[in-house]
Amino acid sequence: MAVPLNYIVNFKGNIYEITNAVIKRAKQLTEIGDEDLETHQGKAVSAAIDQVFSTKVAYHIED
């Protein structure tokens, strides 16, 4: 599966905020693994984009 660009193109929120969430999730996936990595041929960034944009993984910004 390729990078799910449709999520990014159609996103109407704060792109900086969600980009940071995806980066941190990709790092987590690289370190601990996840079954979604198989779906995305081992590509952590693609899996992270899919998980964050589809709200499978929630995120919040700490002040």
mmCIF file as gemmi writes it, N, C-alpha and C atoms, coordinates in Angstrom:
data_model
loop_
_atom_site.group_PDB
_atom_site.id
_atom_site.type_symbol
_atom_site.label_atom_id
_atom_site.label_alt_id
_atom_site.label_comp_id
_atom_site.label_asym_id
_atom_site.label_entity_id
_atom_site.label_seq_id
_atom_site.pdbx_PDB_ins_code
_atom_site.Cartn_x
_atom_site.Cartn_y
_atom_site.Cartn_z
_atom_site.occupancy
_atom_site.B_iso_or_equiv
_atom_site.pdbx_formal_charge
_atom_site.auth_seq_id
_atom_site.auth_asym_id
_atom_site.pdbx_PDB_model_num
ATOM 1 N N . MET Axp A 1 ? 0.842 -1.171 0 1 0 ? 1 A 1
ATOM 2 C CA . MET Axp A 1 ? 0 0 0 1 0 ? 1 A 1
ATOM 3 C C . MET Axp A 1 ? 0.89 1.237 0 1 0 ? 1 A 1
ATOM 4 N N . ALA Axp A 2 ? 0.585 2.188 -0.811 1 0 ? 2 A 1
ATOM 5 C CA . ALA Axp A 2 ? 1.357 3.424 -0.911 1 0 ? 2 A 1
ATOM 6 C C . ALA Axp A 2 ? 0.956 4.392 0.202 1 0 ? 2 A 1
ATOM 7 N N . VAL Axp A 3 ? 1.652 5.502 0.272 1 0 ? 3 A 1
ATOM 8 C CA . VAL Axp A 3 ? 1.31 6.537 1.248 1 0 ? 3 A 1
ATOM 9 C C . VAL Axp A 3 ? -0.109 7.013 0.959 1 0 ? 3 A 1
ATOM 10 N N . PRO Axp A 4 ? -0.992 6.988 1.957 1 0 ? 4 A 1
ATOM 11 C CA . PRO Axp A 4 ? -2.383 7.387 1.74 1 0 ? 4 A 1
ATOM 12 C C . PRO Axp A 4 ? -2.529 8.906 1.612 1 0 ? 4 A 1
ATOM 13 N N . LEU Axp A 5 ? -2.195 9.434 0.453 1 0 ? 5 A 1
ATOM 14 C CA . LEU Axp A 5 ? -2.197 10.879 0.231 1 0 ? 5 A 1
ATOM 15 C C . LEU Axp A 5 ? -3.582 11.499 0.302 1 0 ? 5 A 1
ATOM 16 N N . ASN Axp A 6 ? -4.629 10.704 0.059 1 0 ? 6 A 1
ATOM 17 C CA . ASN Axp A 6 ? -5.973 11.268 0.114 1 0 ? 6 A 1
ATOM 18 C C . ASN Axp A 6 ? -6.274 11.851 1.494 1 0 ? 6 A 1
ATOM 19 N N . TYR Axp A 7 ? -5.726 11.268 2.55 1 0 ? 7 A 1
ATOM 20 C CA . TYR Axp A 7 ? -5.913 11.819 3.893 1 0 ? 7 A 1
ATOM 21 C C . TYR Axp A 7 ? -5.298 13.217 3.982 1 0 ? 7 A 1
ATOM 22 N N . ILE Axp A 8 ? -4.101 13.357 3.468 1 0 ? 8 A 1
ATOM 23 C CA . ILE Axp A 8 ? -3.367 14.618 3.577 1 0 ? 8 A 1
ATOM 24 C C . ILE Axp A 8 ? -4.019 15.705 2.734 1 0 ? 8 A 1
ATOM 25 N N . VAL Axp A 9 ? -4.387 15.372 1.516 1 0 ? 9 A 1
ATOM 26 C CA . VAL Axp A 9 ? -4.979 16.353 0.604 1 0 ? 9 A 1
ATOM 27 C C . VAL Axp A 9 ? -6.305 16.882 1.138 1 0 ? 9 A 1
ATOM 28 N N . ASN Axp A 10 ? -7.105 16.02 1.747 1 0 ? 10 A 1
ATOM 29 C CA . ASN Axp A 10 ? -8.431 16.415 2.212 1 0 ? 10 A 1
ATOM 30 C C . ASN Axp A 10 ? -8.459 16.926 3.652 1 0 ? 10 A 1
ATOM 31 N N . PHE Axp A 11 ? -7.318 16.985 4.319 1 0 ? 11 A 1
ATOM 32 C CA . PHE Axp A 11 ? -7.269 17.403 5.721 1 0 ? 11 A 1
ATOM 33 C C . PHE Axp A 11 ? -7.501 18.902 5.844 1 0 ? 11 A 1
ATOM 34 N N . LYS Axp A 12 ? -8.386 19.291 6.753 1 0 ? 12 A 1
ATOM 35 C CA . LYS Axp A 12 ? -8.736 20.71 6.925 1 0 ? 12 A 1
ATOM 36 C C . LYS Axp A 12 ? -8.232 21.299 8.239 1 0 ? 12 A 1
ATOM 37 N N . GLY Axp A 13 ? -7.587 20.499 9.073 1 0 ? 13 A 1
ATOM 38 C CA . GLY Axp A 13 ? -7.119 20.978 10.372 1 0 ? 13 A 1
ATOM 39 C C . GLY Axp A 13 ? -5.718 21.566 10.313 1 0 ? 13 A 1
ATOM 40 N N . ASN Axp A 14 ? -5.065 21.605 11.459 1 0 ? 14 A 1
ATOM 41 C CA . ASN Axp A 14 ? -3.718 22.138 11.6 1 0 ? 14 A 1
ATOM 42 C C . ASN Axp A 14 ? -2.717 21.099 11.088 1 0 ? 14 A 1
ATOM 43 N N . ILE Axp A 15 ? -2.14 21.339 9.926 1 0 ? 15 A 1
ATOM 44 C CA . ILE Axp A 15 ? -1.254 20.369 9.283 1 0 ? 15 A 1
ATOM 45 C C . ILE Axp A 15 ? 0.043 20.191 10.081 1 0 ? 15 A 1
ATOM 46 N N . TYR Axp A 16 ? 0.526 21.254 10.725 1 0 ? 16 A 1
ATOM 47 C CA . TYR Axp A 16 ? 1.733 21.155 11.549 1 0 ? 16 A 1
ATOM 48 C C . TYR Axp A 16 ? 1.497 20.2 12.714 1 0 ? 16 A 1
ATOM 49 N N . GLU Axp A 17 ? 0.357 20.344 13.353 1 0 ? 17 A 1
ATOM 50 C CA . GLU Axp A 17 ? 0.009 19.516 14.507 1 0 ? 17 A 1
ATOM 51 C C . GLU Axp A 17 ? -0.076 18.037 14.129 1 0 ? 17 A 1
ATOM 52 N N . ILE Axp A 18 ? -0.775 17.75 13.057 1 0 ? 18 A 1
ATOM 53 C CA . ILE Axp A 18 ? -0.957 16.352 12.669 1 0 ? 18 A 1
ATOM 54 C C . ILE Axp A 18 ? 0.335 15.756 12.101 1 0 ? 18 A 1
ATOM 55 N N . THR Axp A 19 ? 1.171 16.595 11.489 1 0 ? 19 A 1
ATOM 56 C CA . THR Axp A 19 ? 2.466 16.118 11.001 1 0 ? 19 A 1
ATOM 57 C C . THR Axp A 19 ? 3.33 15.656 12.169 1 0 ? 19 A 1
ATOM 58 N N . ASN Axp A 20 ? 3.334 16.425 13.242 1 0 ? 20 A 1
ATOM 59 C CA . ASN Axp A 20 ? 4.092 16.024 14.433 1 0 ? 20 A 1
ATOM 60 C C . ASN Axp A 20 ? 3.55 14.734 15.024 1 0 ? 20 A 1
ATOM 61 N N . ALA Axp A 21 ? 2.235 14.576 15.022 1 0 ? 21 A 1
ATOM 62 C CA . ALA Axp A 21 ? 1.631 13.341 15.533 1 0 ? 21 A 1
ATOM 63 C C . ALA Axp A 21 ? 2.057 12.146 14.683 1 0 ? 21 A 1
ATOM 64 N N . VAL Axp A 22 ? 2.077 12.319 13.364 1 0 ? 22 A 1
ATOM 65 C CA . VAL Axp A 22 ? 2.479 11.233 12.463 1 0 ? 22 A 1
ATOM 66 C C . VAL Axp A 22 ? 3.955 10.889 12.661 1 0 ? 22 A 1
ATOM 67 N N . ILE Axp A 23 ? 4.793 11.899 12.799 1 0 ? 23 A 1
ATOM 68 C CA . ILE Axp A 23 ? 6.227 11.661 13.007 1 0 ? 23 A 1
ATOM 69 C C . ILE Axp A 23 ? 6.465 10.868 14.292 1 0 ? 23 A 1
ATOM 70 N N . LYS Axp A 24 ? 5.799 11.273 15.366 1 0 ? 24 A 1
ATOM 71 C CA . LYS Axp A 24 ? 5.979 10.577 16.639 1 0 ? 24 A 1
ATOM 72 C C . LYS Axp A 24 ? 5.422 9.159 16.582 1 0 ? 24 A 1
ATOM 73 N N . ARG Axp A 25 ? 4.295 8.977 15.883 1 0 ? 25 A 1
ATOM 74 C CA . ARG Axp A 25 ? 3.723 7.633 15.755 1 0 ? 25 A 1
ATOM 75 C C . ARG Axp A 25 ? 4.629 6.741 14.908 1 0 ? 25 A 1
ATOM 76 N N . ALA Axp A 26 ? 5.215 7.284 13.844 1 0 ? 26 A 1
ATOM 77 C CA . ALA Axp A 26 ? 6.13 6.502 13.007 1 0 ? 26 A 1
ATOM 78 C C . ALA Axp A 26 ? 7.341 6.047 13.821 1 0 ? 26 A 1
ATOM 79 N N . LYS Axp A 27 ? 7.833 6.913 14.687 1 0 ? 27 A 1
ATOM 80 C CA . LYS Axp A 27 ? 8.956 6.54 15.556 1 0 ? 27 A 1
ATOM 81 C C . LYS Axp A 27 ? 8.544 5.401 16.489 1 0 ? 27 A 1
ATOM 82 N N . GLN Axp A 28 ? 7.34 5.496 17.054 1 0 ? 28 A 1
ATOM 83 C CA . GLN Axp A 28 ? 6.848 4.425 17.927 1 0 ? 28 A 1
ATOM 84 C C . GLN Axp A 28 ? 6.741 3.11 17.165 1 0 ? 28 A 1
ATOM 85 N N . LEU Axp A 29 ? 6.202 3.161 15.961 1 0 ? 29 A 1
ATOM 86 C CA . LEU Axp A 29 ? 6.042 1.949 15.156 1 0 ? 29 A 1
ATOM 87 C C . LEU Axp A 29 ? 7.39 1.312 14.839 1 0 ? 29 A 1
ATOM 88 N N . THR Axp A 30 ? 8.386 2.143 14.578 1 0 ? 30 A 1
ATOM 89 C CA . THR Axp A 30 ? 9.727 1.642 14.285 1 0 ? 30 A 1
ATOM 90 C C . THR Axp A 30 ? 10.326 0.949 15.507 1 0 ? 30 A 1
ATOM 91 N N . GLU Axp A 31 ? 10.088 1.519 16.667 1 0 ? 31 A 1
ATOM 92 C CA . GLU Axp A 31 ? 10.677 0.976 17.891 1 0 ? 31 A 1
ATOM 93 C C . GLU Axp A 31 ? 9.949 -0.254 18.422 1 0 ? 31 A 1
ATOM 94 N N . ILE Axp A 32 ? 8.611 -0.244 18.401 1 0 ? 32 A 1
ATOM 95 C CA . ILE Axp A 32 ? 7.862 -1.335 19.035 1 0 ? 32 A 1
ATOM 96 C C . ILE Axp A 32 ? 7.142 -2.253 18.058 1 0 ? 32 A 1
ATOM 97 N N . GLY Axp A 33 ? 6.977 -1.798 16.822 1 0 ? 33 A 1
ATOM 98 C CA . GLY Axp A 33 ? 6.29 -2.607 15.821 1 0 ? 33 A 1
ATOM 99 C C . GLY Axp A 33 ? 4.779 -2.543 15.967 1 0 ? 33 A 1
ATOM 100 N N . ASP Axp A 34 ? 4.087 -3.069 14.968 1 0 ? 34 A 1
ATOM 101 C CA . ASP Axp A 34 ? 2.623 -3.087 14.952 1 0 ? 34 A 1
ATOM 102 C C . ASP Axp A 34 ? 2.19 -3.965 13.795 1 0 ? 34 A 1
ATOM 103 N N . GLU Axp A 35 ? 1.041 -4.59 13.923 1 0 ? 35 A 1
ATOM 104 C CA . GLU Axp A 35 ? 0.562 -5.458 12.842 1 0 ? 35 A 1
ATOM 105 C C . GLU Axp A 35 ? 0.217 -4.666 11.58 1 0 ? 35 A 1
ATOM 106 N N . ASP Axp A 36 ? -0.048 -3.366 11.703 1 0 ? 36 A 1
ATOM 107 C CA . ASP Axp A 36 ? -0.333 -2.544 10.523 1 0 ? 36 A 1
ATOM 108 C C . ASP Axp A 36 ? 0.888 -2.379 9.617 1 0 ? 36 A 1
ATOM 109 N N . LEU Axp A 37 ? 2.077 -2.62 10.145 1 0 ? 37 A 1
ATOM 110 C CA . LEU Axp A 37 ? 3.281 -2.513 9.316 1 0 ? 37 A 1
ATOM 111 C C . LEU Axp A 37 ? 3.258 -3.525 8.175 1 0 ? 37 A 1
ATOM 112 N N . GLU Axp A 38 ? 2.687 -4.69 8.411 1 0 ? 38 A 1
ATOM 113 C CA . GLU Axp A 38 ? 2.581 -5.7 7.352 1 0 ? 38 A 1
ATOM 114 C C . GLU Axp A 38 ? 1.697 -5.198 6.215 1 0 ? 38 A 1
ATOM 115 N N . THR Axp A 39 ? 0.607 -4.539 6.556 1 0 ? 39 A 1
ATOM 116 C CA . THR Axp A 39 ? -0.309 -3.988 5.551 1 0 ? 39 A 1
ATOM 117 C C . THR Axp A 39 ? 0.392 -2.948 4.686 1 0 ? 39 A 1
ATOM 118 N N . HIS Axp A 40 ? 1.33 -2.223 5.282 1 0 ? 40 A 1
ATOM 119 C CA . HIS Axp A 40 ? 2.031 -1.138 4.583 1 0 ? 40 A 1
ATOM 120 C C . HIS Axp A 40 ? 3.448 -1.535 4.179 1 0 ? 40 A 1
ATOM 121 N N . GLN Axp A 41 ? 3.687 -2.829 3.983 1 0 ? 41 A 1
ATOM 122 C CA . GLN Axp A 41 ? 4.975 -3.375 3.551 1 0 ? 41 A 1
ATOM 123 C C . GLN Axp A 41 ? 6.149 -2.887 4.395 1 0 ? 41 A 1
ATOM 124 N N . GLY Axp A 42 ? 5.942 -2.788 5.701 1 0 ? 42 A 1
ATOM 125 C CA . GLY Axp A 42 ? 7.01 -2.4 6.607 1 0 ? 42 A 1
ATOM 126 C C . GLY Axp A 42 ? 7.313 -0.918 6.647 1 0 ? 42 A 1
ATOM 127 N N . LYS Axp A 43 ? 6.506 -0.104 6.004 1 0 ? 43 A 1
ATOM 128 C CA . LYS Axp A 43 ? 6.75 1.342 5.949 1 0 ? 43 A 1
ATOM 129 C C . LYS Axp A 43 ? 6.051 2.024 7.119 1 0 ? 43 A 1
ATOM 130 N N . ALA Axp A 44 ? 6.86 2.466 8.078 1 0 ? 44 A 1
ATOM 131 C CA . ALA Axp A 44 ? 6.325 3.04 9.309 1 0 ? 44 A 1
ATOM 132 C C . ALA Axp A 44 ? 5.579 4.345 9.061 1 0 ? 44 A 1
ATOM 133 N N . VAL Axp A 45 ? 6.072 5.184 8.167 1 0 ? 45 A 1
ATOM 134 C CA . VAL Axp A 45 ? 5.416 6.469 7.916 1 0 ? 45 A 1
ATOM 135 C C . VAL Axp A 45 ? 4.039 6.26 7.291 1 0 ? 45 A 1
ATOM 136 N N . SER Axp A 46 ? 3.93 5.367 6.332 1 0 ? 46 A 1
ATOM 137 C CA . SER Axp A 46 ? 2.628 5.082 5.717 1 0 ? 46 A 1
ATOM 138 C C . SER Axp A 46 ? 1.647 4.536 6.746 1 0 ? 46 A 1
ATOM 139 N N . ALA Axp A 47 ? 2.113 3.632 7.587 1 0 ? 47 A 1
ATOM 140 C CA . ALA Axp A 47 ? 1.254 3.07 8.63 1 0 ? 47 A 1
ATOM 141 C C . ALA Axp A 47 ? 0.842 4.151 9.623 1 0 ? 47 A 1
ATOM 142 N N . ALA Axp A 48 ? 1.77 5.025 9.987 1 0 ? 48 A 1
ATOM 143 C CA . ALA Axp A 48 ? 1.466 6.103 10.933 1 0 ? 48 A 1
ATOM 144 C C . ALA Axp A 48 ? 0.45 7.078 10.348 1 0 ? 48 A 1
ATOM 145 N N . ILE Axp A 49 ? 0.612 7.441 9.077 1 0 ? 49 A 1
ATOM 146 C CA . ILE Axp A 49 ? -0.359 8.329 8.425 1 0 ? 49 A 1
ATOM 147 C C . ILE Axp A 49 ? -1.738 7.701 8.464 1 0 ? 49 A 1
ATOM 148 N N . ASP Axp A 50 ? -1.818 6.442 8.106 1 0 ? 50 A 1
ATOM 149 C CA . ASP Axp A 50 ? -3.1 5.745 8.093 1 0 ? 50 A 1
ATOM 150 C C . ASP Axp A 50 ? -3.715 5.708 9.489 1 0 ? 50 A 1
ATOM 151 N N . GLN Axp A 51 ? -2.929 5.384 10.493 1 0 ? 51 A 1
ATOM 152 C CA . GLN Axp A 51 ? -3.452 5.276 11.853 1 0 ? 51 A 1
ATOM 153 C C . GLN Axp A 51 ? -3.903 6.621 12.42 1 0 ? 51 A 1
ATOM 154 N N . VAL Axp A 52 ? -3.121 7.664 12.211 1 0 ? 52 A 1
ATOM 155 C CA . VAL Axp A 52 ? -3.458 8.97 12.784 1 0 ? 52 A 1
ATOM 156 C C . VAL Axp A 52 ? -4.65 9.598 12.065 1 0 ? 52 A 1
ATOM 157 N N . PHE Axp A 53 ? -4.638 9.585 10.739 1 0 ? 53 A 1
ATOM 158 C CA . PHE Axp A 53 ? -5.723 10.22 9.994 1 0 ? 53 A 1
ATOM 159 C C . PHE Axp A 53 ? -7.036 9.449 10.093 1 0 ? 53 A 1
ATOM 160 N N . SER Axp A 54 ? -6.976 8.143 10.259 1 0 ? 54 A 1
ATOM 161 C CA . SER Axp A 54 ? -8.207 7.355 10.382 1 0 ? 54 A 1
ATOM 162 C C . SER Axp A 54 ? -8.677 7.281 11.834 1 0 ? 54 A 1
ATOM 163 N N . THR Axp A 55 ? -8.012 7.98 12.719 1 0 ? 55 A 1
ATOM 164 C CA . THR Axp A 55 ? -8.282 8.05 14.164 1 0 ? 55 A 1
ATOM 165 C C . THR Axp A 55 ? -8.184 6.698 14.869 1 0 ? 55 A 1
ATOM 166 N N . LYS Axp A 56 ? -7.445 5.77 14.289 1 0 ? 56 A 1
ATOM 167 C CA . LYS Axp A 56 ? -7.16 4.517 14.995 1 0 ? 56 A 1
ATOM 168 C C . LYS Axp A 56 ? -6.28 4.815 16.206 1 0 ? 56 A 1
ATOM 169 N N . VAL Axp A 57 ? -5.439 5.835 16.059 1 0 ? 57 A 1
ATOM 170 C CA . VAL Axp A 57 ? -4.582 6.298 17.141 1 0 ? 57 A 1
ATOM 171 C C . VAL Axp A 57 ? -4.938 7.755 17.404 1 0 ? 57 A 1
ATOM 172 N N . ALA Axp A 58 ? -5.259 8.078 18.641 1 0 ? 58 A 1
ATOM 173 C CA . ALA Axp A 58 ? -5.599 9.455 19.006 1 0 ? 58 A 1
ATOM 174 C C . ALA Axp A 58 ? -4.333 10.207 19.416 1 0 ? 58 A 1
ATOM 175 N N . TYR Axp A 59 ? -4.373 11.514 19.301 1 0 ? 59 A 1
ATOM 176 C CA . TYR Axp A 59 ? -3.246 12.338 19.726 1 0 ? 59 A 1
ATOM 177 C C . TYR Axp A 59 ? -3.771 13.617 20.359 1 0 ? 59 A 1
ATOM 178 N N . HIS Axp A 60 ? -2.948 14.225 21.184 1 0 ? 60 A 1
ATOM 179 C CA . HIS Axp A 60 ? -3.265 15.535 21.746 1 0 ? 60 A 1
ATOM 180 C C . HIS Axp A 60 ? -1.963 16.305 21.923 1 0 ? 60 A 1
ATOM 181 N N . ILE Axp A 61 ? -2.069 17.615 21.919 1 0 ? 61 A 1
ATOM 182 C CA . ILE Axp A 61 ? -0.908 18.483 22.047 1 0 ? 61 A 1
ATOM 183 C C . ILE Axp A 61 ? -0.805 18.94 23.499 1 0 ? 61 A 1
ATOM 184 N N . GLU Axp A 62 ? 0.369 18.764 24.077 1 0 ? 62 A 1
ATOM 185 C CA . GLU Axp A 62 ? 0.602 19.218 25.445 1 0 ? 62 A 1
ATOM 186 C C . GLU Axp A 62 ? 1.183 20.618 25.412 1 0 ? 62 A 1
ATOM 187 N N . ASP Axp A 63 ? 0.69 21.461 26.294 1 0 ? 63 A 1
ATOM 188 C CA . ASP Axp A 63 ? 1.208 22.834 26.373 1 0 ? 63 A 1
ATOM 189 C C . ASP Axp A 63 ? 2.341 22.928 27.353 1 0 ? 63 A 1
